[in-house]
Amino acid sequence: MTPGVPPARPPRPALSLSGVVLDAPDPAELAGFYQRLLGWPLAQQEEGWAKLVPEGGGTGISFQAEPSYTPPVWPAEPGAQQMQTHLDFQVEDLAEAEAHAVSCGARVAAYQPEDDVRVLIDPAGHPFCVFL
């Protein structure tokens, strides 16, 4: 190794994002909510795990059991459970998307930061956004 020269990195392997995983106390219940919301088929379900994938393929959403799951606070507050990730869904009609999400079991967050975005909360407490 030559001083001042960083070591050679191995070649980057082929990586492809297959899904996002959300923790939940009841993965089957949360998968059911997102299945109603998105219309995606259930691709996998077993004890403590469920996965939805879009019909045409692509990145799916999985749900794993986490008995100690604590929902994040929205908007964030010091000392409270922080949101570490959230889902964004682009829509053509904001009011229609909000109404659909609520009919599927979401609730509208009290705090809305922008006019062209709606923050909603899924049944497990995960914030997600629909936007124009």
HELIX and SHEET records of a PDB file:
HELIX    1   1 PRO A   27  LEU A   38  1                                  12    
HELIX    2   2 LEU A   94  CYS A  104  1                                  11    
SHEET    1   A 4 GLY A  19  ALA A  24  0                                        
SHEET    2   A 4 GLY A  60  ALA A  65  1                                        
SHEET    3   A 4 TRP A  49  LEU A  52 -1                                        
SHEET    4   A 4 LEU A  42  GLU A  46 -1                                        
SHEET    1   B 4 LEU A  87  GLN A  90  0                                        
SHEET    2   B 4 PRO A 127  PHE A 131  1                                        
SHEET    3   B 4 VAL A 117  ILE A 121 -1                                        
SHEET    4   B 4 ARG A 107  VAL A 108 -1                                        
END                                                                             
